[in-house]
Amino acid sequence: MTKQRNPKPAIGPATDLDGAYRSLAAELDTTALFRAYYVERPESPVRKLTAMVEASASAWHALYLGQQKSGKTTELLRLAHELKDKFFVVFLSVTQELEPSDVKPLDLLLIMATKLADEALSKKVDVGKDIQQDLQDWLVQVSGETFQTAVKEKQRAGGAGVKLKPLIFELDAGFKTSAVIRDEVRKKLEPRVADLVQRFDTLCDKVEQQTGRPPLVLIDDLEKIDLKAQENVFFSHVATITRPNCRIIYGASKSLCYLPLWSRLRGSYDACEELRSVRTVNRDGTENQDGLSLLREIILQRVDARLFAAGALDKLIRVGNGIFADLLEAARAACLDAKIEGQPAITWDMVDRHFVGLSSQFSRMIPPGAYATLASIHDSRSADPSEMLSKLLFMQAAIEYEDEKGVYYDVHPAVAELLKLRQQRKS
């Protein structure tokens, strides 16, 4: 008897808890999902970035800055949708393609080249047998003894040479999971960076010739790697990552703006655009209703309002002060609680349970010496640029906002709760 497949879930506001759990996790990586769930942010730089990409020369390299979990991935996906008819868009997530705890500048060049080749082959772009063979031979040469041994074993087993697409798959998988392979490849690549860039540029030219669309590489999730590693990539090796002759947008952490080298090195990039955090708190400490309404709309695009009991949705949209991932994570956790407890809807207590968990997470991350800075930020909505502020922004303990008067700050609501508890203990 043929096993029945589960039907695909309908796209739209979910009307049951299982559907809500799935829809809250959905990435907007298809046209249907994008149209169903995307909510436009009035302060997004995507329109400006779109105009700049369209007007740019072939060699154009930009930084796209924002706090972690602030919705940068969603806005990059919007940019990809905006430009897909004019450019051959390659969307690359560092956390999916590389080992996030061990990212080097050369890794980015290699993964951009292999990802572009893989996308071109997947979309049946005729890049030419000579280019395919050259890239295949070159990748084997720089792959190191460990990987070459694995390739030879596959050749013996299959009785034929390994073609480019399977080779890319094997190399990318090995590079992500094996520190030995990463070290071997890096040692072979270091003296041959020019060769890698030349092959990447050749591939870009061929893709543009065959499709009529120049490649545009969007690199996401770099803001999730260690701040020191980001500093190494974007500051110490700026000449390396701006070498390819194509359009590249690197997503990065806004915390870089608070490091000493920022004012000198931002000019090394053709553009530096920032995604502002959604304002849920005004400079005077009052609630920003426009920001809260935006967050409410984002949730209600995915989940029917009837799945929230009285007060639960209001509590939810205040959990993260514009930190999108915290908002969606709290909603998913509450969905599970409701399902486990046999309740028909999410309650205020379920959301609050996750909020308490967030406070516990921050209590383990925040160094004791940082609480005085956080208390000052919470009281005054201001802070002097410093390495400490950079670190607090990186871990989302502090949040940067901007209004018509300029930049101001607040602390994450879960951190505000910690400050309140510490003050109570002192009293």
N, C-alpha and C positions, 0 to 999 in steps of 0.2 A: 504493500500500500504506500502510495506516495505521501510523504510528509507535507502537510500544509505549511506554507510560509506565513509568518506574521504579516499582516497588511502594513503598508507604510503609513505612519501617522499623518493625519491631516495637518497642513501648515496653517497656523492661525492661533488665536488665543485658546489654550487648552482648557477643556471643561472637566477634566478629572485629574487626580493627583499624579498618576503615572505619566500622563501626557504633559503635565506641567513640569515634572522633573526632567523630562527629555527636552522640552522646548527651552527651558532655562539654561541648558547646557549647549544649545545649538550655536555653532560658529556660522557667521554669515558668509560662507564660502561658496554658495551657489546663488544664481540669480533669483530663484524662487524664495530662498530663505532671506536673502537681502531685502527683497520687496516686501516680505511679510513682517519682518521684525525690525528693520532699521528705523531709527528715529533720528531725524536731523538735529544736530547741535548747532545753535546759532553762532557759536564762537569757534567752530572748527576751522582749521586752516586748509581744508581739503580743496576748496575752490581756488585759493591762491596757489597751492601746490600744483593743481591741475594746469593752471595758466602758465606757471613757470616751467613745468615739464614740456608743455606744448611749444613754448618759445625758446627752449634751451638748445644749445649745441649738443653734438653727439657725446662729448665728454663732459658730464655734468654730475656732480656728487653733492648730495644734500644730507643734512641731519634733521631728523624729525623727533623732537624732544617732548617728553611728558613724564609724569609720575607713573610708577608702576600701577597697574590695575585701573588706570583712569580712562580706558576705552581706546587706547591708541591702535590696537589690532583692528578693532571695528572700523576706525577711520581709515586705516591703510587698506582694508578690504573695500571700503567705499571708493577710495582712489583707484584701486584696481578695476572696479566696475566702471568708473567714469572714463577710464583711458583704454579699456580693453579693445576697442575698435580701431584705435589709432596707434597703439603700441603692442608689442609682443611682451605681455606682462609675465614676469616670473616672480611668484610670491614665495619667500623662503623664511621659514621659522627656525631660528637658531636652536631653540630647545628641542625641536623635532629632528633636525638634521645633524646636530653636533652634541657633544657632551658639554652641558652648560657650565660645569665646574672647571673646564679645561679648554678655553677658547683662545686661539692666537690669531693674529692678523692674516697669516698665510692660510689658515683654515678657511677663512671667509673667501679668499680668492679661489681656492680649490673648489669649495662647495658651490660657489656661483657658477663656475665653468661647468661642473658636472650637472648641476641642476638645469642650466640652460640647455645643455646637450640632451638631457633626458626629456625635457619639455618639448624640444624640437622633434625628437624621434617619436614621442608619444602622439604628437599632432601631425605626424606624417610630413614634416617639412624636409624637403630634399636638400640636405646640406652637402651632398656629394660624397662619393665613396672614398675619395682621396683624403678629405678632411676627417671623415669617420675613422679611417685606418690610421691616420697620423695621430689623432687624439687617443685612439685605443692603444697604439704602441707606446705613446709617451706616458700614458697613465700607468702602464705596466712597468715602465722603466723607473718611474719615481715612487713606486708603491712599496718598496722595501722587501727584504727577503721573506718575512713572514707571510705577506700577502701573495708574493710571487709563487711561493710553495703551494699555497691553497689554489691558485689559478692553474698551476701545472697539474695538480691532482684532478681538478674538474675537466681539464683538457683530456687527460688520459681516460677518465671515466666516460666522457661524452664522445670521444673520438674526433673532436673538431675544435677549432680555436674558439675562444670565448669572444662573443660579439660585444660591441660597445655598450648597448643598453644593459645587458646582464652584468658586464664588468663594472659599470657605474653603480649598479645596485649593490654588488658585493663590496666594492671599495668604500662606498658611503656607509654601509652597515658596519664594516670593519673599523672604519675611521671613528665612528661614533662610540663603539663598544669596547675597543681595544686600545689601551694606553701604549702598548708595544707598537702597534701599527701606526698610531699617531706619531710617535717619536721617530720611527723609521722614515715615514713619509716627509716629516718636517725637515729632517737632516738632508734628505735628497732634494727637497724643494728649495731650501735656503739659497744655494748658489744658482738656482735656475728660475728665479722669479720672473725674469724677462721672458723666458720661454713660455711660462704659464700665461702671462698677460698677453703675449703675442697670439697664442692659440685661442684664448678667450676672445680677443678682438677679432680674429679671423672668423670665428664662429658667429659673433654678433653681426659682422658684415654680411655673412652668407644668409643668416636668418632674415635680415632686413631685405636682401635682394629677392629672396624667395617668397616672402609674405607681404612685402610692402610696408611692414611695421617694424620700426627700430625697437630693439629690446629695452625694456625698463625693468630693473631688478629692485624689488621691494624687500628689504631685510628686516624682519620683525623679531621681537623678543630679546634683542641685545640688552635692553634695560634690565633684564632679569639675571644677567650674569653679575659677578662681583664687581663692585664699583672700581676697584683697583685694576681689574682686568679691562673694564671699559676705558679707563684712563690710558692704559697701555695701547689699546686698539686705536682709539680716536686721537690721541695726542702724540704718543711716542712713535706711532707708525702711520701717521697721516699720509705720508708720501706713498706708502704701499697701497693703502685701501682707496686712494684717489687716482691710482694709476690706470685702471682699465678705461678704454675709450668707449664708454657707454653711460647711460643714465642710471644712477643708483641712488636710492634713498635708504639711509640707515636709520632705523628707529633706535633711540637711545634714551637714557635717563636724564631728566631735567636736573638731577643732582650734579651733573657735570658742570653746569653753569656756575656752581658755587666753588669750584676748584680754582687754585691760583693761576693755572695755565689757560683758563678759558678765554679771557679777553684777548690774549695774544694769538691763539690758535683757531678761534672761530672763523677768522678770515681765510683759513686754508680750505674752507668748504664754500661751494657756490651759493648755498642757501642754508639757513638755520631757522627752522620754523618750530613753534611750540604749540602743543595742544593744552589749552588751559583746563584745569579741573572744573567740573560743574560746581557752581557756587550754590551751596545749601545754607551757608552762613554769611551774612553781610559783615562789613568791617566793624559795625557797632555791636555785633553779637546777635542781632535779630535774625530770624529765619529768612532765607531768600526764597520766596514763593515760586519764582520762575524756575529755579533749579530743582526744587522739590517736585514741581509739576512735570518737568522733563523726566525725572527718575520714575515717577508714577506711570507716565506714558510708556516708558521702556518696559516696565513690568507688565502692564496691561496689554501690550502688543503680544505678549507670550502667554499670559495666564488670565483666564476669565475672572472678573472681579468677584464672582460668587464663590470662588475658592478661598476667599479671605473673610474671616469672621470680623466682628466689629473691632476697629482699632489696630488690626494686625498689619494692614498695608501701610498705614500711617507710621507705625513703628518701624517697619521694614525700610522705607525710603529714607529714614533718618539714621540707619545703622552705620553707614559708611561715609557720610559727608562727601558724596561724589566719587568714592572709590568703587568703580563698577563691579569689580570682581567680588568685593565683600558683599555688595548688594545681591548679586546673583547667587553667590554661595550661601548666604543666609536664607534666601528664598528656597533653594534646593534642599537645604538641611531641614527647613520647616516642613517641606513637602513630605520628606521621609518620616518625620515625627508624626505628622498627621496620619499617614498611611499605617505606621506601626501601631499607633494608638486607636486606630479604627475611627478616626474623626472625619467628617465630610469636608472640613475646611481648615485652613491654617489659622491658628489663634495667636493672640498677642504674646502669650507665655512661650509659645514655640519659637517665635522670633527672638524674644528676650533671652532664651536659653543659649542661642547661638551668639548673641551679643556678649553674654557673660564669658563664653568660650573665647571670643576675640580678646577680651580684657586679659584673660589668662595667658594667651599667646604673647601679647605685648609685655606682660610682666616678666616673661622669661627672656625677651629680646632686649629690652631697654636697659642700658647700663645705669647703675645708681647715680652717677654724676650727671646724667642727662635730665633728671627730673626738674632741677631748678630752671633749666632752659625751657623745658616744656611748660612749666607753670607760668613763666614769664610770657611765653607765646600765647597761652590761653587767656591770660589777664589783659594783655595789651594788643593782641592781634598783630604784633610786629616782631622782628628779629633782625639782628645784624648778620650779614653774610659770614659764614664760618664753616670750618670743616665739620663741626658738630651739627650745624643745621643741615649740611649736605647729607650726613649720615641719617639724621632723623627723617628727612624727606625721602631718602632711599628706602627706609623700612616702613614708610607711610605713617609713622607716629605723628609727624607733622605734615600739614597739607598746605600747598601754596595756592592762593587764589589771586585773582586780578579783577579790578573794577576800573571805572573811569579815572580814579586817582592813582592807580598803579597797583603794585604788588602788596598783598597782606597775607597773613598766615592764621591758621588755627590748628588745633590738635585733633586727632581722630577721636570720635565720640567714645570709643572704648578706652582711649588713653585719658580722656577727661574724667571718666569714671575712676580710673586708677588714681588720678590726682586727688579726686574727692575723697577716696578711701584713705589715702596717705594723710591728708589734712585732718580727717576725723580721728585717725590713730594718734596724731600729734596732740590733738585737743584733749 
